[in-house]
Amino acid sequence: MAIGIWRFKISVKLPRSRRLRTYALSEALCILFNAWSKDDDKFLAREDARQEYIINEVGKIYIGSHSRPTGRKWTYGQFHEAVLPAVLYLLDRTRLDVNGRSDVVKVSRAVSALINSHDDNGLLVGNWSGNYGDSLAPWQWSGSAVIFERYLRSGCRPVKFGQCWVFGGVTTTALRTLGIPARTITNFVSAHDTDFSLTVDKLYSERGDQVTGINGDSIWNFHVWSDAWMARYDLPPGYGGWQAIDATPQEISMGMYQLGPASLEVIEQGKVGYAYDVGFVYSEVNADLVNWRLDGRANYQWRRVQVHTGNVGRKIYTKMIGIIDERSRFGVNDAEDIVYQYKNIGGPNEARLAHLEAARSAGLAPLFDNLTL
């Protein structure tokens, strides 16, 4: 059934009676997804996982560097009185029809678009400038509910300001509010591949000076997004389960700032041709770091001079089920490293074969043909 606010009428006719009586329910009912039902494509078999990824209102978001990560407590607040009305209002602004509202893939993708405000006047404004005026800086937020509440009280004007960990925490809240199991993910040493080449490229002049302004590829100490649990009937069998969802406005997908759902199984295998945005997430956790140098002897062509593999996606953290560390110095004793769910870690050769599979799937094989395993 489609999620949202429904009003019901019940019509009954007694035996041997010609009269049809209709009763209208006085209150509207809110229909949500149900991870406890085996007939629902969000079904999650483990009860402790359902408690963690739907019911639990307090979690952790990990920031810092891969060598010194820090756990930051985050209150999701999915049962706060303002959250469900705000999420449903945002969902009402999408183009999803009744069939779309029953499809968790379409709903979760819509959530990734609506949490940021950069092209649809959604919930949260991103700001990486360091200038936050009289609004709240991203690090001042410690939970999602206050953001949704401020959104409603302002007449549904976008809230200022967020960065990736805020977008990730709020996305997890929105997904859990709709009944979709969700967890917040931190990728340490995260690549931003702007040209979808599966590489992060640095360019140098003949003299060895770095050349800037040609591409926007970069490496972040960490990046935060969400995973949502669902079946994927739009993909071949075996690609359901955890799916990456990212509301941080980075690159446009199908005309909007949205990302996912991208199957972790597909990402791990390097099959980047599958929907949605698998190639971008694959690069975030697997991209090669490539240095290019301008070669005057070769008619000033760019020559690849160095390739670093395995430097990206050093750790991928999410909070363990049923545990929260509030005592240790950095608060990471509750972190679970799920890098194996995103990356092929069977060995250097297996990882490289997955990367070459990604290159073939993306039509980039000629760029990697002369690279050995």
C-alpha positions as CSV (number, residue, x, y, z in Angstrom):
1,M,0.0,0.0,0.0
2,A,1.1,3.6,-0.7
3,I,2.5,5.4,2.3
4,G,0.9,8.7,3.4
5,I,-2.2,10.1,5.0
6,W,-5.4,8.2,4.1
7,R,-9.1,8.8,4.9
8,F,-11.2,5.7,5.0
9,K,-14.9,4.9,4.4
10,I,-16.3,1.6,5.2
11,S,-19.4,0.4,3.4
12,V,-21.4,-2.6,4.7
13,K,-24.6,-4.4,3.8
14,L,-26.4,-6.7,6.2
15,P,-27.6,-10.2,5.0
16,R,-31.0,-10.0,3.3
17,S,-30.9,-6.2,3.3
18,R,-30.9,-4.0,0.3
19,R,-29.5,-1.0,2.1
20,L,-25.8,-0.2,1.9
21,R,-24.5,1.8,4.9
22,T,-21.3,3.8,4.7
23,Y,-19.3,5.0,7.7
24,A,-16.5,7.5,7.5
25,L,-13.7,7.2,9.9
26,S,-13.4,10.5,11.9
27,E,-9.7,10.5,11.9
28,A,-7.2,10.1,9.1
29,L,-4.8,7.1,9.2
30,C,-1.1,7.3,8.4
31,I,0.2,4.3,6.4
32,L,4.0,3.5,6.7
33,F,6.3,0.8,5.5
34,N,6.5,-2.3,7.7
35,A,9.9,-4.0,8.3
36,W,8.2,-6.5,10.6
37,S,6.0,-8.0,7.8
38,K,7.5,-10.7,5.6
39,D,5.2,-9.5,2.8
40,D,6.9,-6.1,2.8
41,D,10.0,-5.4,0.7
42,K,11.6,-3.7,3.7
43,F,11.3,-6.8,5.8
44,L,14.3,-7.2,8.2
45,A,14.5,-10.6,9.8
46,R,16.5,-9.8,13.0
47,E,14.5,-8.2,15.8
48,D,17.6,-6.5,17.3
49,A,18.3,-5.0,13.8
50,R,14.8,-3.7,13.6
51,Q,15.1,-2.1,17.0
52,E,18.4,-0.5,16.1
53,Y,17.6,0.7,12.5
54,I,13.9,1.8,13.0
55,I,13.1,2.3,16.7
56,N,16.4,3.6,18.2
57,E,16.3,7.4,18.4
58,V,19.9,7.9,19.6
59,G,23.0,6.9,17.6
60,K,26.5,7.9,16.5
61,I,28.0,9.7,13.6
62,Y,31.7,9.3,13.1
63,I,33.9,12.2,11.9
64,G,37.6,13.1,11.9
65,S,40.3,11.1,10.1
66,H,40.8,7.4,9.5
67,S,43.8,7.5,11.9
68,R,41.8,9.3,14.6
69,P,38.1,8.9,14.2
70,T,35.7,10.5,16.7
71,G,32.2,9.4,17.5
72,R,29.6,12.2,17.7
73,K,26.3,11.4,19.4
74,W,23.3,12.2,17.2
75,T,19.6,12.2,18.3
76,Y,17.5,11.0,15.4
77,G,14.2,11.8,17.1
78,Q,12.0,10.0,14.5
79,F,9.1,9.9,17.0
80,H,9.2,13.6,17.8
81,E,5.8,15.2,17.0
82,A,7.2,17.5,14.3
83,V,9.1,14.9,12.3
84,L,6.4,12.8,10.7
85,P,4.3,15.8,9.5
86,A,7.5,17.4,8.1
87,V,8.6,14.3,6.2
88,L,5.1,13.7,4.8
89,Y,4.8,17.3,3.7
90,L,8.1,17.0,1.9
91,L,6.9,13.8,0.3
92,D,3.7,15.4,-0.8
93,R,5.9,17.9,-2.8
94,T,7.3,15.1,-5.0
95,R,5.8,13.9,-8.3
96,L,5.2,10.4,-6.8
97,D,1.8,9.0,-7.6
98,V,0.1,6.3,-5.5
99,N,2.1,3.6,-7.2
100,G,5.3,5.5,-6.6
101,R,4.5,5.9,-2.9
102,S,4.3,2.1,-2.6
103,D,7.8,1.7,-4.1
104,V,10.5,2.0,-1.5
105,V,13.1,2.5,-4.2
106,K,11.3,5.6,-5.5
107,V,10.5,6.9,-2.1
108,S,14.1,6.6,-0.8
109,R,15.4,8.3,-3.9
110,A,12.8,11.1,-3.4
111,V,14.0,11.5,0.2
112,S,17.6,12.0,-1.0
113,A,16.5,14.8,-3.2
114,L,14.1,16.5,-0.6
115,I,16.5,16.6,2.3
116,N,18.7,19.1,0.5
117,S,17.3,22.4,-0.8
118,H,19.6,23.0,-3.7
119,D,17.2,22.5,-6.5
120,D,13.8,21.8,-5.0
121,N,13.6,24.1,-2.0
122,G,13.9,21.1,0.3
123,L,14.7,20.8,4.0
124,L,18.3,21.8,4.5
125,V,20.7,24.3,3.0
126,G,24.3,23.1,2.5
127,N,27.2,25.5,3.3
128,W,30.9,24.8,3.2
129,S,32.1,28.4,3.0
130,G,32.8,28.9,6.7
131,N,30.5,31.9,6.7
132,Y,27.3,31.2,8.4
133,G,26.0,34.7,9.3
134,D,23.3,34.6,12.0
135,S,22.2,31.0,11.3
136,L,23.5,27.9,12.9
137,A,26.8,26.5,11.7
138,P,26.6,22.8,10.7
139,W,28.6,21.6,13.8
140,Q,26.1,23.2,16.1
141,W,23.4,20.6,15.3
142,S,23.2,17.5,17.5
143,G,20.0,16.0,16.2
144,S,17.4,15.9,13.5
145,A,14.1,16.6,15.2
146,V,15.0,20.3,15.9
147,I,15.7,20.8,12.2
148,F,12.4,19.3,11.1
149,E,10.6,21.4,13.8
150,R,12.3,24.6,12.7
151,Y,11.3,23.8,9.1
152,L,7.6,23.6,10.0
153,R,7.6,26.6,12.3
154,S,9.3,28.8,9.6
155,G,6.5,28.0,7.1
156,C,8.5,25.3,5.4
157,R,11.5,27.4,4.5
158,P,14.8,25.6,4.1
159,V,16.8,25.4,7.3
160,K,20.4,26.8,7.5
161,F,23.0,25.2,7.5
162,G,24.2,21.6,7.0
163,Q,27.2,19.6,5.9
164,C,27.5,15.9,5.1
165,W,27.1,14.6,8.7
166,V,23.9,16.7,9.1
167,F,22.5,15.6,5.8
168,G,23.3,12.0,6.7
169,G,21.7,12.1,10.2
170,V,18.6,13.8,8.9
171,T,18.3,11.4,6.0
172,T,18.5,8.4,8.4
173,T,15.7,10.0,10.5
174,A,13.5,10.6,7.5
175,L,13.9,7.0,6.4
176,R,13.2,5.5,9.8
177,T,10.2,7.8,10.2
178,L,8.7,6.2,7.0
179,G,9.4,2.7,8.4
180,I,12.5,2.0,6.2
181,P,15.4,0.5,8.2
182,A,18.3,2.9,8.0
183,R,21.8,3.5,9.4
184,T,24.3,6.3,9.1
185,I,27.6,5.6,7.3
186,T,31.0,7.4,7.5
187,N,33.5,6.7,4.7
188,F,37.1,7.8,5.8
189,V,39.3,9.1,3.0
190,S,36.3,9.6,0.6
191,A,36.8,10.4,-3.0
192,H,34.7,12.9,-5.0
193,D,35.0,11.9,-8.6
194,T,33.4,14.8,-10.6
195,D,33.9,13.4,-14.1
196,F,32.9,9.8,-13.3
197,S,36.2,8.4,-14.4
198,L,36.7,6.1,-11.3
199,T,39.8,8.2,-10.6
200,V,40.7,11.3,-8.6
201,D,43.1,13.2,-10.9
202,K,45.8,15.7,-10.0
203,L,47.4,17.6,-12.8
204,Y,51.0,19.0,-12.8
205,S,52.9,21.3,-15.2
206,E,56.2,20.4,-16.9
207,R,58.0,21.9,-13.9
208,G,56.0,19.9,-11.4
209,D,53.7,22.6,-10.2
210,Q,50.1,21.5,-9.5
211,V,47.6,22.8,-12.0
212,T,44.2,23.8,-10.6
213,G,40.9,24.8,-12.0
214,I,40.6,22.1,-14.7
215,N,38.7,19.5,-12.7
216,G,37.0,19.4,-9.3
217,D,38.1,16.0,-8.1
218,S,39.0,15.9,-4.4
219,I,39.6,13.7,-1.4
220,W,37.7,14.4,1.9
221,N,38.9,13.2,5.3
222,F,35.5,11.7,5.7
223,H,32.0,11.8,4.1
224,V,28.7,10.7,5.6
225,W,25.6,9.2,4.0
226,S,22.9,6.7,4.9
227,D,22.1,3.1,4.1
228,A,18.5,1.9,3.7
229,W,17.4,-1.7,3.8
230,M,15.1,-2.9,1.0
231,A,14.5,-5.5,-1.7
232,R,15.5,-4.5,-5.2
233,Y,13.0,-6.0,-7.6
234,D,14.3,-3.7,-10.3
235,L,17.7,-5.4,-10.2
236,P,18.8,-9.0,-10.8
237,P,18.3,-11.3,-7.8
238,G,20.8,-11.0,-5.0
239,Y,21.1,-7.2,-5.0
240,G,18.7,-6.3,-2.3
241,G,19.7,-5.5,1.3
242,W,21.6,-2.4,2.2
243,Q,21.5,0.5,-0.3
244,A,23.4,3.7,-0.2
245,I,21.3,6.9,0.0
246,D,23.0,10.3,0.0
247,A,21.3,13.7,0.4
248,T,24.4,15.8,0.4
249,P,24.3,17.9,-2.8
250,Q,27.4,16.8,-4.7
251,E,26.6,15.9,-8.3
252,I,23.4,16.0,-10.3
253,S,21.7,12.7,-11.0
254,M,18.9,12.6,-13.6
255,G,18.6,16.4,-13.3
256,M,18.5,16.7,-9.5
257,Y,20.8,16.6,-6.5
258,Q,19.9,13.1,-5.4
259,L,21.8,9.8,-5.0
260,G,20.7,6.2,-4.6
261,P,19.5,3.8,-3.8
262,A,22.8,2.1,-4.8
263,S,23.1,-1.6,-3.8
264,L,26.1,-2.4,-1.7
265,E,26.4,-5.8,-3.3
266,V,26.6,-4.1,-6.7
267,I,29.2,-1.6,-5.5
268,E,31.3,-4.4,-4.0
269,Q,31.3,-6.2,-7.3
270,G,32.1,-3.1,-9.3
271,K,29.0,-3.4,-11.6
272,V,28.6,0.3,-11.9
273,G,26.1,0.2,-14.7
274,Y,23.2,-0.6,-12.4
275,A,20.8,2.0,-11.0
276,Y,21.1,4.2,-9.1
277,D,24.4,6.2,-9.0
278,V,26.5,3.1,-8.3
279,G,29.5,4.5,-10.1
280,F,29.7,7.6,-8.0
281,V,29.5,5.6,-4.7
282,Y,32.0,3.1,-6.1
283,S,34.5,5.9,-6.7
284,E,33.9,7.3,-3.2
285,V,35.3,4.1,-1.7
286,N,37.5,2.7,-4.5
287,A,38.8,5.4,-6.8
288,D,42.5,5.4,-7.9
289,L,44.5,8.5,-7.2
290,V,46.2,9.4,-10.5
291,N,48.9,12.1,-11.1
292,W,49.2,13.5,-14.6
293,R,52.0,15.7,-16.0
294,L,52.0,17.9,-19.0
295,D,54.6,16.5,-21.5
296,G,56.0,19.1,-23.9
297,R,57.9,16.4,-25.8
298,A,54.6,14.7,-26.7
299,N,52.8,17.8,-28.1
300,Y,51.8,18.9,-24.6
301,Q,49.6,16.0,-23.9
302,W,48.9,14.9,-20.3
303,R,50.9,11.8,-19.4
304,R,50.0,9.6,-16.5
305,V,53.0,9.5,-14.2
306,Q,51.8,7.9,-11.0
307,V,48.8,5.7,-9.9
308,H,48.0,5.0,-6.2
309,T,45.5,2.3,-5.5
310,G,43.9,1.3,-2.2
311,N,44.2,4.7,-0.5
312,V,40.5,5.6,-0.7
313,G,37.8,4.1,1.6
314,R,40.2,3.2,4.4
315,K,37.4,2.7,7.0
316,I,33.7,2.7,6.7
317,Y,32.0,3.0,10.0
318,T,28.4,2.6,11.3
319,K,27.2,2.2,14.9
320,M,27.0,-1.4,16.2
321,I,23.6,-2.8,17.0
322,G,22.6,-2.3,20.6
323,I,25.8,-0.6,21.8
324,I,26.6,3.1,22.4
325,D,30.0,4.3,23.7
326,E,29.7,7.3,25.9
327,R,32.7,6.8,28.1
328,S,35.9,6.4,26.0
329,R,38.0,9.3,24.9
330,F,37.0,9.3,21.2
331,G,33.7,7.5,21.5
332,V,34.4,4.9,18.8
333,N,34.1,1.6,20.8
334,D,30.6,1.3,19.4
335,A,31.8,1.6,15.8
336,E,31.5,-1.3,13.3
337,D,33.8,-1.2,10.3
338,I,31.7,-2.4,7.4
339,V,34.3,-1.8,4.7
340,Y,33.9,-5.4,3.6
341,Q,30.3,-4.7,2.6
342,Y,31.3,-1.9,0.2
343,K,34.7,-3.2,-1.1
344,N,36.2,-6.4,-2.3
345,I,38.8,-7.2,0.4
346,G,39.5,-10.8,-0.7
347,G,43.1,-9.7,-1.6
348,P,44.9,-7.3,-3.9
349,N,44.1,-9.3,-7.1
350,E,40.4,-9.7,-6.2
351,A,40.1,-6.0,-5.4
352,R,41.8,-5.0,-8.7
353,L,39.6,-7.4,-10.7
354,A,36.5,-5.7,-9.2
355,H,38.0,-2.3,-10.2
356,L,38.6,-3.5,-13.8
357,E,35.0,-4.8,-13.8
358,A,33.9,-1.3,-12.8
359,A,36.0,0.2,-15.6
360,R,34.4,-2.2,-18.2
361,S,30.9,-1.5,-16.8
362,A,31.4,2.2,-17.1
363,G,33.0,2.0,-20.6
364,L,36.3,3.1,-19.3
365,A,38.4,0.0,-19.9
366,P,40.9,1.7,-22.3
367,L,41.9,4.0,-19.5
368,F,42.9,1.0,-17.4
369,D,44.1,-1.5,-20.0
370,N,47.8,-0.9,-19.3
371,L,47.4,-1.1,-15.5
372,T,48.5,-4.4,-14.1
373,L,46.8,-6.3,-11.3
